[in-house]
């Protein structure tokens, strides 16, 4: 890709946009950045690019795109916006950060995607490799944008990236030498035409792979297991079936066998991270790590201490025999199903937020079986009350404080209050972490008041 002396329009001035501006300027490009947010709302990001010579075109929904050599969109920007379609029709390439980074990647690349569990698996993989003495850079959809890692790759052995479907949609030349697809459930259907289109987006993780590359696939997920294997090597992982190679749950241990290697055993009693869904994440991370040369003992040591990540079925507090859990990262139906299935006690479920065109009826069976009461918040609260009518008593709350207070009022010793929204957070919060932290603070105030 020619960058020097070419004109680039960067769309979006959040974390990825700032990193792109820096990278492109460092490589000799003439850069303009646009964002529909007002300049005053972008003060921190504008400060980060000050002195780079980047032209700002802010506070506009449709920027001036004519005359650029390429347009680079941030992951949250819809590629089908009319002005982007017009730019493509005029012959201007429209791409994402992964596409910009791809020609500059000089180290083997391991990638993780899936509807749920990406961040946990990517973080765990990075820690296993690092503990094994493999110099590893971790980033992508988690932490540092890829382009901000490239300047440090000469001192690294591997790159480990979490990648989202939004990133893959604008990265036709992205080529991970090893990649795992953890699971697929309907998500982001406000952005994709249908579930098949979403699956195709996720499956494009493997589109540039060839002989010698590796796919790691969930044998228990029909949508994943049914994907075309292509020419790549394939290892499966499974919690329900025997496998000759790959990773499997066998009674009280995870067992991993790669081709021409001895079987490695990882006892569940020595794994700190709990939950069936996390066993799948662990198996995927183990296969990728061991295939990349990680030391099995180092992997065991990491598994013995790795606590999991915030806002993912995170225990917050016990109050009067009631357990409070923060699963704010449960932004889709599949994630909430996994969280509800985790409990064998009655659950008071706090759900709601901004809809992503999800089919909430898919949760009806679990709600009828596991949920004692529903406390519903956000833009979708009335819709959720309609969809789940008759399955459990439903209460509408104006904000998180009211929701926590109502859930506490409804709960009894031995029960669970679970925040698992099945929706995005942007109707009320900056992001899922802000939503989760608000929940945790309110719960701790209840504890303090006891």
C-alpha positions in Angstrom: 0.0 0.0 0.0 1.3 3.4 -1.0 1.0 5.9 1.9 3.7 8.5 1.4 2.5 11.7 -0.2 -1.1 10.2 -0.6 -4.2 11.9 0.8 -6.2 9.9 3.4 -9.5 10.6 5.0 -9.8 9.0 8.4 -13.4 8.5 9.6 -13.9 8.5 13.3 -11.8 10.2 15.9 -11.9 7.8 18.8 -9.1 5.5 19.9 -8.6 3.8 16.5 -8.9 7.1 14.6 -6.3 8.8 16.7 -3.9 5.8 16.2 -4.6 5.9 12.4 -3.8 9.6 12.2 -0.5 9.1 13.9 0.5 6.0 11.8 -0.4 7.6 8.5 1.4 10.9 9.3 4.4 9.0 10.4 4.5 7.3 7.0 4.3 10.5 5.1 0.6 10.8 4.3 -1.5 13.9 4.2 -4.4 13.2 6.6 -7.8 14.7 7.1 -10.0 13.3 10.0 -13.8 13.6 10.1 -16.3 12.8 12.8 -19.9 13.6 13.2 -19.4 14.6 16.8 -18.9 18.3 17.6 -15.4 19.5 18.1 -16.0 20.2 21.8 -17.0 16.6 22.4 -13.7 15.4 20.9 -11.4 17.6 23.0 -9.3 14.7 24.3 -8.8 13.1 20.9 -8.0 16.4 19.2 -5.4 17.0 21.9 -3.8 13.6 21.0 -3.4 14.6 17.4 -2.3 18.1 18.0 0.9 19.0 16.1 0.6 16.3 13.5 -0.7 18.6 10.8 -4.0 16.7 10.5 -6.8 18.6 9.0 -10.0 18.4 11.0 -13.5 18.2 9.4 -15.6 17.7 12.5 -19.3 18.0 13.4 -20.5 16.9 10.0 -22.6 13.8 9.1 -21.4 13.8 5.4 -17.8 15.0 5.0 -16.2 16.2 1.8 -14.7 12.9 0.4 -13.8 13.9 -3.1 -10.1 14.1 -3.9 -8.8 11.6 -1.4 -6.7 8.6 -2.4 -8.2 6.4 0.2 -10.7 6.5 3.1 -10.1 4.6 6.3 -13.1 4.0 8.6 -13.1 3.2 12.3 -14.9 -0.1 13.3 -18.0 1.7 14.5 -18.6 3.4 11.2 -21.1 1.7 8.9 -19.4 0.9 5.5 -22.8 1.2 3.8 -23.3 4.9 4.6 -24.5 6.6 1.3 -21.4 8.9 1.0 -19.1 5.9 1.5 -20.9 4.0 -1.2 -20.6 7.0 -3.5 -16.8 7.2 -2.8 -16.5 3.5 -3.7 -18.4 4.1 -6.9 -16.0 6.9 -7.7 -13.1 4.5 -7.4 -11.8 5.6 -4.0 -10.8 2.6 -1.8 -12.6 2.4 1.5 -10.9 0.2 4.1 -10.4 -0.3 7.9 -7.5 -0.3 10.2 -6.6 -4.0 9.7 -6.3 -3.4 6.0 -4.0 -0.5 6.6 -1.9 -2.5 9.0 -1.8 -5.8 7.0 1.2 -4.9 4.7 3.3 -3.8 7.6 2.9 -6.9 9.8 6.2 -8.6 10.0 5.6 -11.2 12.7 3.4 -14.3 12.9 -0.2 -13.3 13.7 -2.7 -15.1 15.9 -6.3 -13.8 15.9 -9.4 -14.6 17.9 -13.0 -13.8 17.0 -16.5 -15.0 17.8 -19.7 -13.5 19.1 -18.7 -13.9 22.8 -15.6 -14.7 24.7 -13.1 -12.9 22.4 -11.5 -10.6 25.0 -11.1 -13.3 27.6 -9.6 -15.7 25.2 -7.3 -13.2 23.6 -6.1 -12.0 27.1 -5.6 -15.5 28.3 -3.7 -16.5 25.1 -1.4 -13.5 25.5 -0.6 -14.4 29.1 0.1 -18.0 28.3 2.6 -17.1 25.6 4.2 -14.4 27.7 4.6 -16.8 30.7 6.3 -19.2 28.2 8.9 -16.6 27.4 7.4 -15.8 24.0 7.6 -12.0 23.4 4.0 -11.2 22.6 2.1 -8.0 21.7 -1.7 -8.1 22.3 -4.2 -5.7 20.8 -6.8 -5.1 18.1 -10.3 -4.9 19.3 -8.9 -5.1 22.8 -6.5 -2.5 24.1 -4.1 -1.0 21.6 -5.1 -0.6 17.9 -3.0 -2.7 15.6 -1.3 0.2 13.9 0.0 1.3 17.3 1.7 -2.1 17.8 3.6 -2.1 14.5 6.4 0.1 15.7 7.2 -2.4 18.5 6.9 -5.6 16.6 10.7 -5.9 15.9 11.2 -6.7 19.6 8.3 -9.2 19.6 7.9 -12.8 18.5 4.2 -12.8 17.9 1.2 -10.6 17.5 -2.1 -11.7 19.2 -5.2 -9.8 18.1 -8.9 -9.8 19.0 -10.8 -9.0 15.9 -14.5 -8.1 15.5 -16.8 -8.6 12.6 -16.8 -4.8 12.0 -13.0 -4.9 11.6 -13.1 -7.9 9.3 -15.7 -6.3 7.0 -13.1 -3.7 5.9 -10.0 -5.9 5.8 -9.8 -8.0 2.7 -6.1 -8.7 3.0 -5.9 -9.5 6.7 -4.0 -12.8 7.1 -3.6 -14.5 10.5 -1.4 -17.5 10.4 -3.5 -19.0 13.2 -7.1 -18.0 14.1 -9.8 -19.2 16.4 -13.6 -18.7 15.9 -15.1 -19.3 19.3 -18.9 -19.3 18.7 -21.7 -17.7 16.7 -25.0 -16.5 17.9 -27.2 -13.7 16.4 -25.7 -10.3 17.1 -25.4 -6.8 15.4 -28.4 -7.6 13.2 -29.0 -3.8 13.2 -25.9 -3.7 11.0 -26.1 -6.9 9.0 -28.9 -7.9 6.6 -29.5 -11.2 8.4 -27.8 -13.9 10.5 -26.2 -15.5 7.4 -24.5 -12.2 6.6 -23.2 -11.9 10.1 -21.8 -15.5 9.9 -20.2 -14.7 6.6 -18.5 -11.7 8.2 -17.1 -13.7 11.0 -16.0 -16.5 8.6 -13.9 -14.0 6.6 -11.4 -14.3 9.5 -10.0 -17.3 7.5 -10.4 -15.9 3.9 -6.6 -15.3 3.3 -5.4 -18.5 5.0 -3.8 -21.3 3.0 -1.9 -24.5 3.5 0.0 -24.5 6.7 -2.2 -21.9 8.4 -4.4 -23.0 11.4 -8.1 -22.7 12.1 -9.3 -23.4 15.7 -13.1 -24.1 15.7 -15.8 -24.9 18.2 -17.1 -28.4 17.4 -20.1 -27.9 19.6 -21.4 -24.8 17.7 -23.1 -25.9 14.5 -22.6 -22.6 12.7 -18.9 -22.7 13.4 -18.3 -26.4 12.9 -20.1 -26.3 9.5 -17.7 -23.7 8.0 -15.6 -24.5 5.0 -12.2 -25.6 6.2 -10.3 -24.6 3.0 -6.7 -25.6 2.9 -5.8 -24.8 6.5 -4.9 -27.1 9.2 -7.9 -27.4 11.6 -8.1 -28.3 15.3 -11.5 -28.5 17.0 -12.4 -28.0 20.7 -15.4 -29.6 22.4 -16.9 -29.9 25.8 -19.3 -32.7 24.7 -17.5 -35.1 22.4 -14.3 -37.1 22.1 -11.7 -35.7 19.6 -8.5 -37.4 18.4 -6.7 -34.1 18.2 -7.5 -30.6 19.4 -9.0 -29.9 22.9 -11.7 -31.6 24.8 -13.4 -31.8 28.2 -12.8 -35.2 29.7 -14.4 -35.7 33.1 -12.4 -33.5 35.5 -9.8 -32.2 33.1 -9.2 -30.5 29.8 -7.1 -32.6 27.5 -5.2 -31.2 24.5 -3.5 -33.2 21.8 -1.8 -31.6 18.8 -0.6 -33.6 15.8 2.5 -35.7 16.6 2.6 -34.5 20.2 1.8 -36.1 23.5 -1.4 -35.3 25.2 -1.4 -32.5 27.8 -3.8 -32.6 30.7 -5.1 -29.5 32.6 -7.1 -30.5 35.7 -10.2 -28.4 36.3 -9.4 -28.3 40.0 -6.3 -26.2 39.0 -8.2 -23.7 36.8 -9.4 -20.6 38.6 -11.8 -19.3 35.8 -15.2 -20.9 36.2 -18.1 -21.6 33.9 -18.8 -23.9 30.9 -18.4 -21.0 28.5 -15.0 -20.2 30.0 -13.9 -23.8 29.5 -14.5 -23.3 25.8 -12.5 -20.1 25.8 -9.7 -21.8 27.7 -9.6 -24.7 25.2 -9.3 -22.3 22.3 -6.5 -20.4 24.0 -4.6 -23.6 24.8 -4.7 -24.9 21.3 -3.5 -21.6 19.8 -0.8 -21.2 22.5 0.6 -24.8 22.4 0.6 -24.8 18.6 2.6 -21.5 18.8 5.2 -23.1 21.1 3.9 -22.2 24.6 5.2 -24.3 27.5 2.4 -26.5 29.0 3.6 -25.9 32.6 3.5 -22.1 32.0 -0.1 -22.5 30.7 -1.1 -24.4 33.8 0.4 -21.7 36.0 -1.6 -19.0 34.2 -4.8 -21.0 34.4 -4.3 -21.4 38.2 -4.3 -17.7 38.7 -6.2 -16.0 35.8 -9.3 -14.5 37.4 -11.2 -13.5 34.3 -12.1 -10.0 33.1 -14.4 -7.3 34.5 -18.1 -7.1 33.7 -18.2 -10.7 32.4 -20.3 -12.7 34.9 -18.2 -11.0 37.6 -19.2 -11.5 41.2 -19.7 -8.2 42.9 -21.0 -8.8 46.4 -23.1 -11.0 48.6 -25.7 -9.1 50.7 -28.0 -10.9 53.1 -27.5 -14.2 51.3 -28.2 -12.6 47.8 -25.4 -12.8 45.2 -24.9 -9.9 42.8 -23.2 -10.5 39.5 -22.2 -8.0 36.8 -22.4 -9.3 33.3 -22.7 -5.9 31.6 -20.7 -7.3 28.7 -23.7 -9.5 27.9 -24.8 -7.3 25.1 -26.5 -10.1 23.0 -28.9 -12.9 23.4 -26.3 -15.6 23.3 -24.3 -14.1 26.1 -27.3 -13.8 28.4 -28.3 -17.4 27.7 -24.8 -18.5 28.8 -25.0 -16.4 31.9 -28.5 -17.6 32.9 -27.5 -21.2 32.3 -24.6 -20.8 34.8 -27.0 -20.5 37.8 -29.0 -23.2 39.5 -30.7 -20.6 41.8 -33.6 -18.2 41.1 -32.4 -15.1 39.2 -33.6 -11.5 39.3 -32.5 -10.4 35.9 -31.7 -6.7 35.1 -31.9 -6.4 31.3 -32.4 -3.7 28.6 -30.6 -1.0 26.8 -30.2 -0.2 23.1 -31.5 -2.8 20.7 -29.4 -4.4 18.0 -32.4 -5.9 16.2 -32.1 -9.0 18.5 -34.6 -11.8 18.7 -35.2 -11.7 22.5 -37.8 -14.5 22.2 -34.8 -16.9 22.0 -34.4 -16.4 25.7 -38.0 -17.2 26.6 -37.3 -20.8 27.7 -34.4 -19.9 30.0 -36.4 -17.0 31.5 -39.3 -19.2 32.2 -37.1 -21.8 33.8 -34.5 -19.6 35.6 -35.8 -16.1 36.2 -37.9 -15.2 39.3 -38.4 -11.6 38.2 -37.3 -9.1 35.5 -36.2 -5.6 36.1 -36.1 -3.8 32.7 -34.2 -0.6 31.8 -33.3 1.5 28.8 -34.8 2.0 25.4 -35.9 -1.6 25.1 -37.6 -2.0 28.4 -41.2 -1.9 27.1 -40.4 -4.2 24.2 -38.8 -6.7 26.5 -41.8 -6.6 28.8 -44.0 -7.5 25.8 -41.7 -10.2 24.4 -41.4 -11.9 27.8 -44.9 -11.3 29.1 -46.1 -14.1 31.3 -42.7 -15.7 31.7 -41.8 -13.8 34.9 -43.1 -10.7 36.7 -41.6 -7.7 35.0 -40.9 -4.3 36.5 -39.8 -1.2 34.6 -37.0 1.1 36.0 -36.0 4.5 34.9 -32.3 4.1 35.7 -29.8 1.8 37.2 -30.3 3.1 40.7 -34.0 2.3 40.5 -33.3 -1.1 39.0 -30.8 -2.2 41.7 -33.1 -1.0 44.4 -36.1 -2.9 42.9 -34.0 -6.1 42.4 -32.8 -5.9 46.0 -36.4 -5.5 47.2 -37.5 -8.6 45.2 -34.6 -10.8 46.1 -34.5 -13.4 48.9 -31.5 -15.3 50.5 -30.1 -17.9 48.2 -31.1 -16.0 45.0 -29.0 -14.1 42.4 -29.3 -10.5 41.1 -27.8 -10.5 37.6 -27.1 -7.6 35.3 -27.0 -9.1 31.9 -28.7 -6.7 29.5 -28.9 -8.4 26.1 -28.5 -4.9 24.7 -25.9 -2.3 23.9 -25.3 0.4 26.5 -25.2 3.6 24.5 -28.7 4.7 25.3 -27.6 5.4 28.9 -23.9 5.0 29.2 -20.6 5.6 27.5 -20.0 1.8 27.1 -20.7 -1.5 28.7 -17.9 -0.9 31.3 -19.5 2.4 32.4 -22.8 0.6 32.8 -21.2 -2.3 34.7 -19.3 0.0 37.0 -22.4 2.0 37.8 -24.1 -1.2 38.7 -21.2 -2.3 40.9 -21.1 1.1 42.7 -24.8 0.9 43.5 -24.5 -2.6 44.8 -21.6 -1.7 47.0 -23.6 1.2 48.4 -26.3 -1.3 49.3 -23.7 -3.3 51.2 -22.4 -0.2 52.9 -25.8 0.8 54.0 -26.5 -2.6 55.6 
